[in-house]
């Protein structure tokens, strides 16, 4: 089976890398919830309820790590990535 990262579209991979890099170098950087939800296929309503209109890069990383596993399936397969196998 292909690795998880190999299955990501280029834009998905880039978005993840950007958020991870910002979280590492400047964890308090404010990012817009709406844009993050769209790019990372996250639950925008839930994010707005928890964080308002902006959240820090470190909050994004924590949110993704703790969100339901179904998020990963939506992230990978909801974007037209073929199932390997």
Helices and strands as residue ranges (DSSP letters): G 5-7, H 10-25, E 30-32, H 33-40, H 44-51, E 54-56, H 57-66, H 70-77
